[in-house]
Amino acid sequence: MNWIDETGRHEGFVAAVLADGGEPGPRPDGSRVPWWSCNGADGPRAVAVKGACACGWRGGTAHPVDFGDDEATEGYEEATGPYADWERHTTAAEGLIPRDVEQLLGTLQRRIDELCDQQQLLTALRVTARVEGLAPMWSAAAARSARHGLVAWEAIGAPFGLSGDAARIRFTSIPGSSDALD
């Protein structure tokens, strides 16, 4: 089973760990050998599994193999295991929105919903218009800070679904931003 993160840049999978600590080589067609086929019947036997990613990352923790229970081996629903290791990798690679910011956004959404439920519709519209008006300034300020911190345009554009060139154009053409960011 393969996993894709929300950015689409990370494809995770369970990699077999062989007795020598390595992984099985690719099949003749270049595809990966699934961990469950390393059962010793037609080739090497997996002694453990670990989380892995197509970007080249490999988890540092070896997890037990249960050839009778794929779900237990892959650990998809567990707090530990190959899947949990891969999720931590993608969070570290792509960044995590801090919990307090997620809570603020949730509180804002609930408050807007309450205003709508209370038929304070124009107030709800004014709140959302205010947020919408501030968002470009906040984005430009974050982009400026990132550029001053020598973050590449590609990395700046990624959270917005933009290429590096599109991010550079977007954030250097906003009033109040500086073309010196190049």
N, C-alpha and C positions, 0 to 999 in steps of 0.2 A: 504494500500500500504506500502511495506517495502522498505527501502533504504539500500544499502551496500556501504561502503566507499571503496576507492581504495586499502586499505590494506587488506580488507576482514575480519577485526577484529571487525568491528562495523556494526551492523544491526539496523537501525533506524526505528521507526514507530510512529504513532500518538496514544497517549494514551488518553483515556477518563478520564475526571476529574468529579467525582460525587459530589453531594451536600455537602458531608462531607469532601471534599478535597482529598479523596482517589481515587484509581483506582478499577475497577471491578476485582474480583478474576479470576483466570484461569478457563477455561472450564473443565468439568470432564476429558477430554483427556489430559489436561495440556496445551493446546494451549491458546494463548491470545484471549481475547474478543475484536473484532475490535470496534473502537470508534463509528462507524455509527450504530452498532447494539444496542447501549445504548440509544435508542430513547424513552424509557419509555413504549413501547408496551408490551414487554415480560420480563421486568426486570427494573433495575434502569435507570434513564435518565441522560445523560451527561449534565453538566452545562457549560462545557468548554473542551478544549483539550490542550495537551502540547506535545512537542517533547520528545521522549524517545529512549533509546538504550538498546539492549540486554545485554550490559556490566553492566547494572544496573543504568546508568545515567538517570536522569529525569530533564527536563527543569524546570526552576523556574518560567516561565511566562505562565499564563493560557491565551489561545486564544479563541475567540468566536466560537461557534458551529453554522453552518448553515446546518441543515439537508437536505436542498434542493440543496446544492451546495458543493459536496465533495471537489472539487479542491480549492475552496475558504477556506474551513476549514483546509485542509492540508497545504495550502500555498506553494506548491511545486515550483511555479514560482515567489514567492514573496521574498522581502528583509526581511520581518518579518513573523513570524508564526512558527509552529512546525518544518518544514523542515529546515528553516534558523537557528533555535536554535540548531537543531541536527548537522548541518554543522559546526557551531561554536564549538560545543562539540568535534567533530572529529578532527578539526584543532587544538584545544587545547590539545587533548589527543595524537595526532600523530605528532604534530609539523607542522610548516609552513615554507616553504623556503622563506627567506626574499625577498621582492620585488626587491631590487637592484640586488640580485643574479639571480633572474629569468630574469631580464632585461639583465644582462651580458650574460647569456646563450642564450637568444634570439638574442642578437647582434652577438655573436659568430656564431650561426647557419646561420644568414642572411649573414654574411661576407663570410663564407665558400660557401654558395650558390652563392654569387656574383663571387667569384673566379672561381667556376665551369662554371658559365654563361659566364665569360670573357675568358674561355678556359685556365685559369691558373691552370690546373689540377694537375700538380706536386706540386705547391704551396699549393693547397687545401689539397693534401695528406700529405704534410709535417706538415701543421697546425694540422690536425686531428691526425697524428701520435704523435705529441708533446703532445697534450691533453691526448691521450690514455696512453702515457708514464708517464705523471705526475699524472694521476688519482689514481694509486695504492699508491703512496706516500701520496697524500692528504687524501685518505681513511685511511691509516695506522696512519697518524698523528691525524686525528679526532678520531679514535678508541683509540689511546693512551691517548688522552685528556679525552675521555669519561671514560676510565678505571681509570685514576687518579682522576676523579670526582666521582668514585664509581658507575658508571652506569653498570648495569648487562649485561653480555654477550648476553642475550636474546634480550635486548633493542638495543644493538649495532648491532646485526645481522638483526633485523627486517627491516630496510630500504633497506638492500641488499637481502632480501628474504632468509636469512640464519637462521638456528637454533643457539642457543647460543653456542653449541659445535663447529659447523662449523665456526662461527665467530671467536671464540678463536683460532682455528687452522689456519684460514686464516690470522688473523692479528698478530699472534705471529710467523708466519713462513716467514714473509716478511723481506728481508735483511734490517737492520737498525731499526727493531722493537725489542722490548725487551720481553723476555719470563717472565720477572718479572711482566708483566701485569696481570698474574693470581692472 
